[in-house]
């Protein structure tokens, strides 16, 4: 069974149909984190940061409070054809959990995005 302490990597992307998109990755073993934003065809350089143990633990605790491991695998709003999309991959020692959505999000999505923003020191929405 998946456990927050067993998460090795987190990769998450968002992409607006029109507007900003974001990408973040965090390696919980090394503390290395990356972030980038894009707006239509413009792609600024990636932002790299090393997170300390305290920041990594706070992020995992916040993910547990947001119930990330209990999120469904797919979230879709079928009434919206061109809505924003998102994708998350959680890497464990022996498996990966992939979550996706189009114009629909888990109830605690904004809390999760706030956690990422705080940990990375950059906007993530």
Number of C-alpha atoms within 10 A of each C-alpha: 3 14 10 17 12 15 18 17 20 18 18 21 20 22 21 19 14 11 10 16 21 18 20 23 21 25 18 22 11 14 16 15 20 16 24 19 21 17 14 12 6 9 11 10 10 12 14 15 15 15 18 13 13 8 15 19 15 13 19 19 15 17 19 16 12 19 16 18 15 10 15 13 14 14 17 15 13 11 8 11 11 13 18 19 19 22 17 19 16 22 18 17 10 6 10 15 13 15 18 19 20 21 18 18 19 17 11 14 16 14 15 22 16 16 20 23 16 14 18 22 12 15 14 24 20
